[in-house]
Amino acid sequence: MGKNRCRRLLVVLLCWVCLLWAGCENPAVQESSEESAAGALEVSSVIESAAESSEESAYEVVPSDGILRMTVFMPETLNPLSVQQPEVAQLLLMIFMPLVETDENGAAVEGGLAEEWEVLSDGYQLRLKIRSDVLWQDGTSVSAQDVVYTLQAFLEESADHYWKAQLSSITEVALDENGDVRITFSVPVDVDHLGMLVVPILPEHIYHVENPPEWEPIGNGPYQVTEYRAMREIRLTANAQYVGNTPQIQEILVEITRSEDAEESAFSQGLTHIIYEEMPSSLSAENIEHHTVYRTDTHELQLLYMNQREGSVLAEENVRKAIMHCIDAQELIDRTQIHQGTCSQSVIPSWIADCPLPETYPIDYQLAYSLLGENRGASLRLIVSREEQTAIAQARLIYEQLSQIGLDVQVVLYDEADWQKALEEGEFDLAFGSCRIDSIQDLSELLASEGAGNYSGRQDAEMDRLLQNASSAVGEEARTAAYQALAEYAWETLPVCPLYYSQQAVVVSRDLGGELSPTPYHLYRGIENLLFTSET
């Protein structure tokens, strides 16, 4: 029954994809440089690949009583200094305690290695007192020097790793005269927004060697790796020396899969108990009523770049406002994201500053039409990567929405490389994009005149000034005022069209009781509290 169910879901999905592509016969959707037959061939290849993945998803595992089973897709390493895969990074936070634990809003709370935290008077330095009662799995004590070593190692690592972006505002780490950790930032720091410090801390004596462990990490979290079988499984057992709550489940078996479809198939067939998901996913839609779904917003803002270079119709502010009054981001989420996303009309996220805006841009076609003025009937070119199926589906919806006020939208599909080139060279009117916003630096990259991610080409001295003010404001009152001014200016002038923040989730089987307490940075927070119900 499991295979047949998976095949039925696959058929539904493929029919949906085919309907979307059928819309490409409309003149509004064009291939940038491919013959239509080549496009049809590509869709056939996608179908064959999906079918093959479906066949692979017959998972030959029989769950054992008392063992929590989960999956991970082809981990490249278990070394936190070089891991890049989100689900592997989240797995590692079962093995390593984070430096700082936070609540869902980013405020520091108990549960991490830091037992005290204080912003120093200059506003750019944070002092952390490290707990003295934590042991590594080999029995040695965790020290403040381990924290200094780890953060310096993360900062010095030339290759990308999962935590690189969120640590980008740190400029220096050292021990002070009292043996506490002192971290210096490039921008003022706020104890209510310390999510960037939810990172694993490593034992210096284990990892500061020529060949640090790649597959048998030595940590201090609720679980420890007791067996790694290459390409097969990772076995975790409860860490007897963990200083937090004793894990209710003593053993976790992490099966290594060769496809992401296999992960979903195993969970939907009841062969695993917990799954990490980057949204969107058809799995959540199917299981939401049958299992517990813990969702959190990511820091990934989905948006539309609006070309504001000289001569572009979108250089006019009223045209951008008309578009905001037409694009229904909630409809994009509901019809293409399986309800997974949080709408946002501001590029200033709440985890940086919770700045209320004076009003919103409600869907109002009549007002939008009046705002267009002489630009009624203008032609707009919306470019989309042919590799982004969700973006293609959303482009069709945006075409429908903007057509309500008479705008002539041409959706043009590009190969990924050509799409990126067109984006960088400004050969578009509208373009889908995303920006990970962890700090004010990310906002500057997106919004500043010389920002590397300013694909809209907007040159705005006032925006640059407000960004600088926000990045240098010290103290809660000054910070709130600076971010409020920035948020209101961005809302009024619309440098980009913000759509929604993507979500991520952990889906937990109904066979498990207890509760997780996930945050955007730590999805498995509270894993030690899960337990099997009496019915299992």
C-alpha positions in Angstrom: 0.0 0.0 0.0 2.9 2.4 0.7 4.2 2.2 -2.9 0.7 2.6 -4.4 0.0 5.6 -2.1 3.3 7.2 -3.1 2.6 6.6 -6.8 -0.9 8.2 -6.5 0.7 11.3 -4.8 3.2 11.4 -7.6 0.5 11.3 -10.3 -1.3 14.2 -8.7 1.9 16.2 -8.4 2.8 15.5 -12.0 -0.6 16.5 -13.2 -0.3 19.8 -11.3 3.1 20.4 -12.9 1.8 19.6 -16.4 -1.1 22.0 -15.9 1.3 24.8 -14.9 3.5 24.1 -17.9 0.5 24.0 -20.2 0.0 27.6 -19.3 3.3 28.3 -21.1 1.4 28.1 -24.4 0.0 31.4 -23.5 2.0 34.3 -25.0 2.6 35.6 -21.5 5.0 32.7 -20.8 8.1 32.4 -23.1 11.2 30.3 -23.2 14.3 32.6 -23.3 16.3 30.6 -25.8 15.0 27.0 -26.0 12.8 25.3 -28.6 9.4 24.2 -27.1 10.3 20.6 -27.9 13.4 20.9 -25.7 11.2 22.2 -22.9 8.9 19.2 -23.3 11.9 16.9 -23.2 13.0 18.5 -20.0 9.6 17.9 -18.3 9.8 14.3 -19.4 13.1 13.9 -17.7 11.8 15.4 -14.5 8.9 12.9 -14.5 11.3 10.0 -15.1 13.5 11.2 -12.2 10.5 11.5 -9.9 9.3 8.0 -10.8 12.7 6.6 -10.1 12.8 8.3 -6.7 9.4 6.9 -6.0 10.6 3.3 -6.6 13.6 3.9 -4.4 11.4 5.0 -1.5 10.4 1.4 -0.5 12.2 1.6 2.8 13.1 -1.8 4.3 13.2 -0.9 8.0 11.1 -2.3 10.8 11.0 0.1 13.7 12.0 -1.4 17.1 10.4 -0.5 20.4 12.2 2.2 22.2 14.3 3.4 19.3 13.5 6.7 17.7 14.1 6.4 13.9 14.7 9.3 11.6 16.5 9.9 8.3 19.2 12.2 6.8 20.0 12.7 3.2 23.6 11.8 2.3 25.6 13.8 4.9 28.9 15.1 3.6 30.4 15.3 7.1 29.6 15.5 10.8 32.3 18.1 11.5 30.5 21.3 12.5 33.3 23.4 11.1 32.6 22.3 7.5 28.9 21.1 7.5 26.7 22.9 5.0 23.4 20.9 4.9 20.7 22.4 7.1 19.3 19.1 8.3 22.8 17.8 9.3 23.5 21.0 11.1 20.3 20.7 13.1 21.2 17.1 13.8 24.6 18.2 15.2 22.7 20.4 17.8 21.5 17.2 19.4 25.2 16.3 19.9 26.6 19.7 20.8 25.2 22.3 23.2 24.8 25.7 21.7 26.8 28.6 23.0 23.6 30.5 23.7 20.0 29.2 23.7 17.2 31.5 22.8 13.5 31.6 22.7 11.5 31.8 19.5 12.0 35.6 19.3 15.8 35.4 19.7 16.1 36.5 23.3 18.8 34.6 25.3 17.4 32.0 27.8 18.9 29.2 29.9 19.9 26.0 28.2 23.1 27.0 26.5 26.7 27.0 27.6 26.5 30.6 28.6 25.0 31.1 32.0 25.3 34.9 32.1 25.3 37.5 29.2 25.9 41.2 29.3 26.3 43.9 26.7 29.1 46.2 27.7 28.8 50.0 27.8 30.1 50.6 24.3 27.3 48.5 22.9 29.6 46.6 20.5 30.8 44.0 23.0 29.1 41.1 24.7 30.5 39.3 27.8 29.5 35.7 28.3 30.2 33.7 31.5 30.5 30.0 30.6 29.1 27.2 32.8 31.6 25.3 34.8 29.6 22.1 35.2 29.6 20.9 31.6 31.7 17.9 30.5 32.7 16.7 27.1 31.9 13.1 26.3 35.5 12.1 27.0 35.0 13.4 30.6 37.1 16.6 30.3 35.5 19.9 31.3 34.2 22.5 28.9 36.1 25.7 29.2 35.7 29.3 28.0 38.8 28.7 25.9 36.8 26.1 23.9 34.3 28.8 23.1 37.1 31.2 21.9 38.6 28.5 19.8 35.4 27.5 18.2 34.2 31.0 17.3 37.7 31.8 15.9 37.7 28.6 13.9 34.3 29.3 12.5 35.4 32.8 11.5 38.7 31.7 10.0 37.2 28.9 8.0 37.5 30.0 4.4 34.9 27.6 3.0 31.3 28.1 3.5 29.6 26.4 6.4 26.1 26.4 7.8 26.9 29.0 10.6 29.0 31.4 8.5 26.4 34.0 7.6 24.9 34.3 11.1 28.4 34.8 12.7 29.4 37.4 10.1 29.0 40.4 12.4 31.7 39.1 14.9 35.0 40.8 14.5 36.9 39.5 17.6 36.7 36.9 20.3 38.9 36.7 23.4 39.1 36.0 27.1 38.9 38.9 29.5 40.8 39.4 32.7 38.1 37.3 34.6 38.3 34.4 32.2 34.9 35.2 30.6 34.4 35.3 26.8 34.3 38.7 25.3 32.9 39.0 21.7 33.2 42.2 19.7 30.7 42.9 16.9 30.8 45.2 13.9 27.4 46.5 14.9 25.8 47.2 18.3 24.5 44.0 19.9 21.1 43.4 21.6 20.6 40.7 24.2 17.0 40.3 22.9 18.4 39.2 19.5 21.2 36.7 20.1 20.1 34.0 17.7 23.4 34.3 15.8 25.1 32.7 18.8 23.1 29.5 18.6 26.1 27.6 17.3 27.8 24.4 18.5 30.9 24.7 20.7 33.6 22.2 20.1 36.4 20.8 22.4 39.6 22.4 21.3 41.7 19.4 22.3 39.7 17.2 19.9 39.2 19.5 16.9 42.4 21.7 16.9 44.4 18.9 15.3 45.6 18.1 11.8 42.8 15.5 11.2 39.8 16.4 13.3 37.0 13.8 13.5 34.7 13.8 10.5 32.2 11.1 11.5 32.5 10.6 15.2 32.0 14.0 16.8 32.8 14.5 20.5 30.1 16.8 22.0 28.3 17.6 25.2 24.6 17.6 24.1 21.8 15.2 25.0 22.9 12.6 22.6 26.3 11.2 21.4 27.3 9.3 18.3 28.1 5.7 19.2 28.3 4.2 15.7 28.6 5.5 12.2 28.2 3.1 9.3 29.2 4.7 6.0 26.3 5.3 3.7 24.0 3.3 6.1 23.3 4.8 9.4 24.3 7.0 12.4 23.4 5.6 15.8 23.0 8.0 18.7 22.6 7.1 22.4 21.7 9.3 25.4 24.7 11.1 26.8 24.9 10.1 30.4 27.0 13.2 31.2 24.5 15.7 29.7 23.8 18.5 32.2 20.2 19.1 31.0 17.2 16.9 31.3 17.9 13.2 30.9 16.7 12.1 27.4 13.5 10.1 27.7 14.4 8.0 24.6 17.8 6.3 25.0 18.6 5.6 21.4 18.1 7.3 18.0 18.8 5.5 14.7 19.4 7.9 11.8 19.1 6.1 8.5 21.1 7.6 5.6 19.0 7.9 2.5 20.0 8.4 -1.2 17.1 10.7 -2.0 15.0 13.2 -0.3 11.9 11.5 -1.6 13.0 8.4 0.3 12.9 10.4 3.5 9.4 11.5 2.9 8.3 8.0 1.9 9.7 6.4 5.0 8.0 8.8 7.2 4.6 8.6 5.4 4.7 4.8 5.7 5.3 5.0 9.5 8.8 3.6 9.3 10.4 6.7 10.9 9.2 8.9 13.7 10.5 12.4 13.0 11.5 14.3 9.8 13.1 17.7 9.2 11.5 19.6 6.3 12.5 22.7 4.3 9.2 24.1 3.0 7.3 23.7 0.8 6.5 20.0 1.0 3.5 17.9 0.0 4.3 15.7 3.0 3.2 18.3 5.5 -0.1 18.8 3.7 -0.8 15.0 4.0 0.4 14.6 7.6 -0.6 17.8 9.2 -3.8 16.3 10.7 -2.2 13.1 11.7 1.1 14.2 13.3 2.5 17.1 15.2 4.1 19.7 13.0 6.5 22.3 14.6 6.9 25.1 12.2 9.2 28.1 12.5 10.0 30.9 10.0 13.4 30.8 8.4 15.3 34.0 7.9 14.9 33.6 4.1 12.8 36.4 2.7 11.2 35.6 -0.7 10.8 38.8 -2.7 10.5 40.4 -6.1 13.3 42.6 -7.3 11.8 45.6 -9.1 14.2 47.2 -11.6 14.5 50.8 -10.7 17.2 51.9 -13.0 16.8 55.0 -15.1 14.2 54.6 -17.8 12.4 51.6 -16.1 8.7 52.0 -15.6 9.3 50.7 -12.0 11.5 53.6 -11.2 8.3 55.4 -10.5 7.2 54.9 -6.9 3.4 54.9 -7.7 3.9 51.9 -10.1 5.7 50.0 -7.4 2.8 50.8 -5.0 0.3 49.7 -7.6 2.1 46.3 -7.8 2.0 46.0 -4.0 -1.7 46.5 -4.0 -2.1 43.7 -6.6 0.2 40.9 -5.5 -1.5 38.7 -3.0 1.4 36.9 -1.2 -1.1 34.8 0.9 -2.5 33.4 -2.3 1.0 32.5 -3.5 1.6 30.7 -0.2 -1.8 28.9 -0.2 -1.6 27.7 -3.8 2.0 26.9 -4.2 3.6 26.5 -0.7 1.1 24.2 0.9 0.4 27.0 3.4 4.0 27.2 4.5 5.1 30.8 4.8 4.5 34.0 6.6 3.6 37.1 4.6 5.6 40.2 5.2 5.2 43.7 3.8 8.5 44.8 5.4 12.1 43.9 4.7 12.9 44.6 8.3 12.2 41.3 10.1 10.9 41.2 13.6 13.9 39.3 14.9 16.0 42.3 14.1 13.5 45.0 15.1 9.8 44.8 15.7 8.8 48.0 14.0 5.1 48.6 13.5 4.3 50.1 10.1 1.7 52.9 9.8 -0.5 50.8 7.5 -0.4 47.9 5.0 -0.8 47.5 1.3 -4.2 45.7 1.1 -5.3 44.1 -2.2 -7.1 46.9 -4.0 -7.3 46.7 -7.8 -9.2 50.0 -8.1 -6.6 51.9 -6.1 -3.8 50.1 -8.0 -5.3 51.1 -11.3 -5.5 54.7 -10.3 -1.9 54.7 -9.1 -0.6 53.6 -12.5 -1.7 56.8 -14.2 0.0 57.1 -17.5 1.6 53.7 -17.1 -1.7 51.8 -17.6 -1.1 49.0 -20.0 2.6 49.0 -19.5 4.6 45.9 -20.4 6.6 44.2 -17.6 9.1 41.4 -18.1 9.1 38.9 -15.2 12.1 36.6 -15.4 12.2 33.2 -13.8 14.7 30.4 -13.5 13.5 27.2 -15.3 14.9 25.2 -12.4 12.6 26.8 -9.8 9.2 25.0 -10.2 7.7 26.9 -7.3 8.7 30.3 -8.8 7.2 29.3 -12.1 3.9 28.5 -10.4 4.0 31.7 -8.6 4.9 33.7 -11.7 1.7 32.4 -13.3 -0.3 33.7 -10.3 1.4 37.1 -10.4 0.7 37.3 -14.1 -3.0 36.8 -13.3 -3.0 39.3 -10.4 -1.3 42.1 -12.4 -3.4 41.5 -15.4 -6.4 42.6 -13.2 -5.2 46.2 -13.7 -4.2 45.9 -17.3 -0.5 45.4 -16.9 1.0 43.4 -19.8 3.2 40.9 -18.0 5.5 38.6 -20.0 6.9 35.6 -17.9 10.2 34.6 -19.4 11.9 31.3 -18.4 15.7 31.2 -18.3 18.3 28.6 -17.7 19.8 29.2 -14.2 23.0 30.8 -15.5 21.2 33.0 -18.0 18.7 34.0 -15.3 21.5 35.1 -12.9 23.2 37.1 -15.7 20.0 38.9 -16.6 19.5 39.6 -12.9 23.0 41.1 -12.5 22.8 43.1 -15.7 19.3 44.5 -15.0 17.7 42.9 -18.0 14.3 42.5 -16.4 11.4 44.5 -14.8 10.5 42.0 -12.1 12.5 39.0 -10.9 12.0 36.4 -8.1 14.7 36.4 -5.5 15.5 35.7 -1.9 17.7 37.1 0.8 18.7 35.6 4.0 18.4 38.3 6.7 20.3 37.6 9.9 21.6 41.0 10.7 21.8 44.6 9.5 24.7 43.6 7.2 22.3 41.5 5.2 19.9 44.5 4.9 22.8 46.6 3.6 23.7 44.0 1.0 20.1 44.0 -0.2 19.2 47.7 0.1 22.4 49.8 0.1 23.3 51.6 -3.2 26.5 49.5 -3.5 25.1 46.4 -1.9 26.1 43.1 -3.6 22.5 42.0 -3.6 21.0 45.2 -4.8 19.8 43.8 -8.1 17.0 46.4 -8.4 19.8 48.9 -9.1 18.3 51.4 -6.7 20.6 54.4 -5.9 19.3 56.0 -2.7 21.5 58.2 -0.5 18.7 58.5 2.1 18.5 54.7 2.4 22.2 54.5 2.8 22.1 57.0 5.6 19.3 55.2 7.4 21.1 51.9 7.1 24.2 53.5 8.6 22.2 55.0 11.4 20.7 51.6 12.2 24.0 49.8 12.1 25.6 52.3 14.6 22.7 52.9 17.0 23.6 52.1 20.6 21.0 51.5 23.3 17.4 50.3 23.1 15.9 53.7 22.6 18.3 54.8 19.8 18.1 51.4 18.1 14.3 51.4 18.1 14.2 54.9 16.6 16.8 54.1 14.0 15.0 50.9 12.9 11.6 52.5 12.9 12.9 55.2 10.5 14.4 52.6 8.3 11.3 50.4 8.3 9.0 53.3 7.5 11.2 54.6 4.6 11.6 51.1 3.1 7.8 50.6 3.4 7.1 54.0 1.7 9.7 53.8 -1.1 9.6 50.0 -1.8 13.2 49.2 -2.8 11.9 45.6 -3.3 8.5 43.9 -3.1 8.7 41.6 0.0 6.5 38.5 -0.3 6.9 36.1 2.6 9.4 34.3 4.8 9.8 30.7 4.1 9.2 28.2 6.8 10.9 25.0 8.0 9.5 22.3 10.2 10.0 19.2 12.2 7.1 16.7 11.8 6.8 14.3 14.7 4.9 11.0 14.6 1.8 10.6 16.7 3.6 7.6 18.3 5.6 10.1 20.3 4.6 12.2 23.2 6.3 15.2 24.9 7.0 18.5 23.1 9.7 20.2 21.2 10.4 23.9 21.7 11.9 24.8 18.2 13.3 28.1 17.3 14.5 29.3 13.8 18.0 28.5 14.8 17.5 25.3 16.8 14.7 23.1 15.4 15.3 20.0 17.6 15.4 22.1 20.8 13.8 19.9 23.5 14.5 16.6 21.7 15.3 15.0 25.1 11.7 15.5 26.2 10.2 13.3 23.5 9.0 9.9 24.6 7.0 7.0 23.1 3.4 6.9 24.1 1.9 3.9 25.9 0.1 2.8 22.7 3.4 2.3 20.8 
